[in-house]
Amino acid sequence: MECQDIIQNVLCRIKAIKGVEDTYILNEEDKEKIFELEKKAEGAVLMGMGIGDNQGIKEVFKRQVIIAFTTNMDYVWPEGPNVILMQYGEKVGEDVYDPEKLEECKKCKDMMVMGNFVIYRNAVPKPQSTKKEPMTVVLPPQSCKEVECVSNVANTVLASPSTPSDEYIRSVMGLKPQVGQGTFIIGFDTC
């Protein structure tokens, strides 16, 4: 099967996902720009919680083909966690979307629940700790079952870009910011 045919099959699968609006195949210039934007974003403080580590984007950029796509409010995020809070090499928090699991976390004295984010109190270092290490907000790579099952596709990985990359993707796609619209980037190799 030709590489272009494989990419077309993947584009069709992505567009068929509920909540996906537009797709865009990144060219080399786009890849370089997004890679640069992600590097800058990594050192910035995210959500007031700490520095960023977008492991998902790092994995996407190891793939042969990279496609960005926009989503609306109907899009269902991949099973989480989508955000992990780390400090001193330990997980100190993560987002949880399962309502039952969130209820269980609320009952546990060792956990503090804020919206859909759970902080593990026993993992948070005490203020008197010798050396203060900043928290790291990790965005892990995700799977995308809809693309993983396409013939001649391997090593599929899905990631959520930083805000500057999101803005860049929208601009090259000719889109204006809209409430409830997001972007994702997916990468894969062709067999």
C-alpha positions as CSV (number, residue, x, y, z in Angstrom):
1,M,0.0,0.0,0.0
2,E,1.3,3.5,-0.9
3,C,2.2,5.9,1.9
4,Q,-0.3,8.4,0.6
5,D,-3.0,5.8,0.7
6,I,-2.2,5.0,4.3
7,I,-2.2,8.7,5.2
8,Q,-5.6,9.1,3.5
9,N,-7.0,6.1,5.5
10,V,-5.7,7.7,8.7
11,L,-7.2,11.1,7.8
12,C,-10.6,9.4,7.2
13,R,-10.4,7.6,10.5
14,I,-9.5,10.8,12.4
15,K,-12.3,12.7,10.7
16,A,-14.8,10.0,11.6
17,I,-14.1,10.4,15.4
18,K,-17.0,12.2,17.1
19,G,-16.0,15.8,17.9
20,V,-13.2,16.1,15.3
21,E,-13.6,19.0,12.9
22,D,-10.5,19.7,10.7
23,T,-7.2,17.9,10.0
24,Y,-3.8,19.2,8.8
25,I,-0.7,17.2,7.8
26,L,2.3,19.0,9.3
27,N,5.2,19.8,6.9
28,E,8.8,20.1,7.9
29,E,8.5,23.8,8.6
30,D,5.5,23.2,10.8
31,K,7.3,20.5,12.7
32,E,10.4,22.7,13.3
33,K,8.2,25.6,14.5
34,I,6.1,23.5,16.8
35,F,9.2,21.7,18.2
36,E,10.6,25.2,18.9
37,L,7.4,26.4,20.6
38,E,7.2,23.3,22.7
39,K,10.8,23.7,23.9
40,K,10.0,27.3,25.0
41,A,6.7,26.2,26.7
42,E,8.6,23.5,28.6
43,G,10.4,26.0,30.8
44,A,7.3,28.0,31.5
45,V,5.1,27.7,34.6
46,L,2.0,25.8,33.7
47,M,-1.3,26.6,35.4
48,G,0.6,28.1,38.2
49,M,1.7,24.6,39.3
50,G,5.2,24.1,37.9
51,I,7.3,23.6,34.8
52,G,6.0,21.6,31.8
53,D,7.1,18.3,30.4
54,N,5.1,17.4,27.3
55,Q,6.2,13.8,26.9
56,G,3.3,13.2,24.4
57,I,4.6,15.8,22.0
58,K,8.2,14.4,22.4
59,E,6.9,11.0,21.4
60,V,4.8,12.3,18.5
61,F,7.9,14.0,17.0
62,K,9.7,10.6,16.8
63,R,7.2,9.4,14.2
64,Q,7.3,9.6,10.4
65,V,3.9,11.2,9.8
66,I,2.4,13.9,12.1
67,I,-1.2,15.2,11.7
68,A,-2.9,17.9,13.7
69,F,-6.6,18.0,14.2
70,T,-9.1,20.3,15.8
71,T,-11.9,19.2,18.2
72,N,-15.1,20.6,19.5
73,M,-17.0,20.0,22.8
74,D,-18.3,16.6,21.5
75,Y,-14.7,15.2,21.4
76,V,-14.0,12.6,24.2
77,W,-10.5,12.9,25.5
78,P,-8.5,9.7,25.7
79,E,-8.6,7.7,28.9
80,G,-6.4,9.4,31.4
81,P,-4.5,10.5,33.1
82,N,-3.9,13.4,30.6
83,V,-2.1,15.5,33.2
84,I,0.3,14.2,35.9
85,L,1.8,16.3,38.6
86,M,5.3,15.1,39.6
87,Q,7.8,16.2,42.3
88,Y,11.0,14.6,43.4
89,G,10.3,11.8,40.9
90,E,7.0,10.9,42.6
91,K,3.4,11.3,41.3
92,V,1.7,13.9,43.5
93,G,-1.4,14.4,41.5
94,E,-3.3,13.6,38.3
95,D,-6.6,14.3,36.5
96,V,-9.4,11.7,36.9
97,Y,-12.4,11.7,34.6
98,D,-14.2,8.5,35.9
99,P,-17.0,9.8,38.2
100,E,-17.0,6.7,40.3
101,K,-13.2,6.9,40.9
102,L,-13.5,10.6,41.7
103,E,-16.1,9.8,44.4
104,E,-13.8,7.2,45.9
105,C,-11.0,9.7,45.9
106,K,-13.2,12.3,47.7
107,K,-13.8,9.8,50.5
108,C,-10.1,9.2,51.0
109,K,-8.4,11.4,53.6
110,D,-5.1,11.1,51.8
111,M,-6.5,12.7,48.6
112,M,-7.7,16.2,47.9
113,V,-10.0,16.6,44.9
114,M,-10.3,19.9,43.0
115,G,-12.7,19.6,40.1
116,N,-11.3,16.5,38.3
117,F,-7.8,16.9,39.6
118,V,-6.7,14.6,42.5
119,I,-3.7,15.6,44.7
120,Y,-2.1,12.8,46.8
121,R,-1.4,14.4,50.1
122,N,1.0,11.8,51.3
123,A,3.2,12.3,48.2
124,V,3.4,16.1,48.6
125,P,6.7,17.0,50.4
126,K,6.4,19.0,53.6
127,P,7.5,22.7,53.6
128,Q,10.5,21.9,55.8
129,S,12.0,19.7,53.1
130,T,15.6,20.6,52.5
131,K,15.7,21.5,48.8
132,K,12.5,22.8,47.1
133,E,12.1,21.2,43.7
134,P,9.5,22.7,41.4
135,M,6.5,20.6,40.4
136,T,6.6,19.2,36.9
137,V,3.3,19.1,34.9
138,V,3.6,16.0,32.7
139,L,1.4,15.6,29.6
140,P,1.9,11.9,28.8
141,P,1.5,10.3,25.4
142,Q,-1.9,8.8,24.7
143,S,-3.2,6.1,22.5
144,C,-5.7,6.5,19.7
145,K,-7.5,3.2,19.0
146,E,-9.2,4.6,15.9
147,V,-5.9,5.1,14.1
148,E,-4.0,2.1,15.7
149,C,-6.2,-0.3,13.8
150,V,-5.5,1.1,10.3
151,S,-3.5,-1.3,8.1
152,N,0.2,-0.5,7.7
153,V,0.2,1.9,10.7
154,A,2.5,1.4,13.7
155,N,3.6,3.3,16.8
156,T,0.6,5.6,17.0
157,V,0.8,8.2,19.6
158,L,-1.6,11.1,20.5
159,A,-0.6,14.3,22.3
160,S,-2.0,17.6,23.4
161,P,0.1,20.6,22.3
162,S,1.0,23.6,24.5
163,T,-1.0,26.8,24.1
164,P,1.6,28.5,21.7
165,S,1.6,25.4,19.5
166,D,-2.2,25.3,19.6
167,E,-2.3,28.9,18.4
168,Y,0.3,28.2,15.7
169,I,-1.7,25.1,14.4
170,R,-4.9,27.2,14.2
171,S,-3.1,29.9,12.3
172,V,-1.7,27.6,9.7
173,M,-5.1,26.0,9.3
174,G,-6.6,29.5,8.9
175,L,-8.8,29.1,12.0
176,K,-9.8,31.7,14.5
177,P,-9.9,30.8,18.3
178,Q,-13.3,29.5,19.3
179,V,-14.7,28.6,22.7
180,G,-14.7,24.8,23.2
181,Q,-12.3,24.1,20.3
182,G,-9.1,22.4,20.9
183,T,-6.2,20.8,19.0
184,F,-4.4,17.5,19.2
185,I,-1.4,16.1,17.3
186,I,-1.1,12.5,16.3
187,G,2.0,10.8,15.0
188,F,2.6,7.3,13.5
189,D,4.9,5.3,11.4
190,T,4.0,3.5,8.2
191,C,5.0,-0.1,7.8
